[in-house]
Amino acid sequence: MTEVPAATPLLAPREGVPPVTETAAQLAEVVARFAGGTGPVAVDAERASGYRYSQRAYLVQLRREGAGTALIDPIACPDLSLLGKVLQDDEWVLHAASQDLPCLAEIGMVPPRVFDTELAGRLAGFERVGLGAMVESVLGYTLEKGHSAADWSTRPLPHEWLVYAALDVEVLLELRDALEDELDRQDKLEWAREEFEAVRTMPPPLPRTDPWRRTSGIHALRTRRQLAAVRALWEARDVLARKRDTAPGRILPDRAMIAAVSAAPATPAELLALPVFGGRSTRRHVDLWWGALQKAATLPDKDLPLPSPPGDGPPAPNRWAERDPAAARRLARVRAALAELSEERQVPVENLAPPDAVRRVTWAPPDHDVDALRQALARHGARPWQASLVAPLLARALPEVEEATSA
């Protein structure tokens, strides 16, 4: 049995950790340096998800041939549009670009073209597509990922965090080249380019309908009055979290909201007696939480939320058999066919076509003609390569197959 060589740990950037850019003069030097560089630009951004309400960038990292690495503090330098402007001739390389592009756009950095190493890994059939896993399996290096969930709004940023941040962009360009070669070998490079452009041009998401329905544990509640209580607590928490720029879960955890609604306390003291309300911050705002519960308790029945949110699409798949047995059978056939195609092409099912597009077309097929199905998939967001690949599959899987009967 052939031994797999051990991966080489990357412990420090090859040119050392650059100083953090924090002034206009330092930023001008970075702009000039990157304008003089050549080729693709590795770009990354660190947020403070789980700590802050906003999704703004708290550190931006870049690397380019001939320019080296730059670490920029976008709080001290909130306008990076000049830097973005000098990088409009070449591709930007990001990992999980959809996560970073919105916060980069906020500070004036919009790429002309994108290569997404995470998405490339998915299309190439890698089972693990986190940056650390990709770097190890493709390049043979190990990265320290212990700071990925850190509070990047911390100032000053610890030195070991900056090492981690610099290393992330140091490996991206080499990873990009290796993945491009692999995609080309598998005849998937054009697919990837369509996906990269779709990510780059993706419009901002529409506000969620009833975002409070995503509260963890809400499925355990049974009445409309309880749903109203969760909604009232969620909305009160959201206003406070936005005002304080603090992640909502750090102000009042979802489990505390569900516990309060389930227990139905009769007084503020009973509310505070719940074990999940023992935190100092939670107790400090007890009047806010109690007021929300009282508001929900006095709502007229006509204003109570319905058990399921309104929507323009098909019902949840677990309701299809109840609502339309024929559609449920179609969905089962389509899922089986997609699983087979996923195995054959070594592409995850969710990347073969947008799941919502598949559900919509399966729930209400235009007809079983390949061209009509291709157009329907495209209307619901499928890229050309996806629609061309999946439409023939749907044309075969959607029609009900009649059982042969013996004479």
PyMOL commands that set and color helices and strands:
alter all, ss='L'
color gray80, all
select helices_A, chain A and resi 24-35+81-85+97-106+117-123+131-139+159-185+189-200+211-214+218-220+224-244+248-251+254-263+268-272+275-277+280-284+286-297+301-303+317-323+325-345+349-352+355-363+370-379+384-397
alter helices_A, ss='H'
color red, helices_A
select strands_A, chain A and resi 8-9+20-21+38-46+59-65+68-72+92-94+114-116+141-142
alter strands_A, ss='S'
color yellow, strands_A
deselect
rebuild
show_as cartoon
